[in-house]
């Protein structure tokens, strides 16, 4: 798993790439929590993530909960179809705010 972090005025975009499974979920968790702690809002670009398992989903959920506790928004963007399937199986598409792409997520933040 690899990642890039892009800072914007209104948010920080974390682009994750690769599989987020038991081998890499702790790395994803560390990045997500570190950034979510300081960012005004977080957009997680999942377009480069082809597979996620329960440990990866748990990392996303923990970051979401941390953001909510601080009153910040946390948006998943450009969710790959295989990752979307996992989120829907777990019925988490209603828990996460999901945008079609990063630009749509930023527009959503601008409206708030």
N, C-alpha and C positions, 0 to 999 in steps of 0.2 A: 504494500500500500504506500502511496505517495500522496503528498498534498501541497497545495499552494494557498497562501493567505493574501488577500487583497483588501486593503483598507479604503473605505469610502467615507464621506462625511456622515452618512446616515447608518452605515452598517459595515460589517466585516464579512467578506465572502470567503468561505473555506471550500476550496475545490478538492474533493477526495478522488483518488484514482486507484483502481485495483480492487481486489476482493477485500471485504471487511469480514473476516472470519476469526476464529479463535486465535489464530497466529498474529493477527494485526488489529484486533478490536481494542486492545489496551493502548496501542499507539494512537488510534483514532480517538479514543476516549480522552487521552491526555491532551491532544490538540484541541478537541471540541470544548473541553472544560476550561482550558487555559484561555482560549479566545472568548468564550461565552462570558467569562467572569469580567472581562474588561470592555467588551464591545457594546456600543449602544443598541445594536441588534445584530443577529447572526443569520446569514443565508448560507446554507450548506448545499453546494453544487454536487449532485450525485450522478451527473451525466457520465462520469468515468468509472462508476462502480457497477460492475456486472453481476456481482454476487454479494449477498449479505446473509449472515446467519444470525442466530438468536443473540449471540454475544455482541455482534455489531449493532443490532437493533437496541439492545440494552444500553450501549454507549450513546446512541442517539437520544434515547429516552432520558438518560441521566442529564445530558446537556440541555435538553428541552426543559426538564424540571428545574435545573439551576437557573436558566434564563427566566422562567416564569416567576421564580422566587424573587428575582431582582426586578421584576416588572418589565422585562425586555422581551422583544419578539424573536422567535426562532423559526425560520422558514426552510423547508426542504425544497430544492429547486431541481428541475430537469431530472427527475427520478427515472432511472433506467427501468424498462418494463419488468425485468426479472426482480428487481428490488421492490417495485410497486406491487407485484404479486405477493411478495412476502409480507409487506405492510398490510395489504388487504386481507390476507389469510389470518393475520393477527388482529384484524379490525382496528388497525392504528391509523388508517387514512382519515379517521375522524378525530384523532388525537393530535396529529401533526398538521400544521398549516403547510400546504403543498402548492407550489407554483409551477407553471409549465416550464419556465426557464428563469435564469437569474434576472433578466430585465423585468419580467413580470413580478418577481419577488420584490425588486427595488421599487417598482411602481406601487405595489401594495403598501410598502413601508411609507412611501411619500404621501399616500392618502390618509394615513393615520394621524 
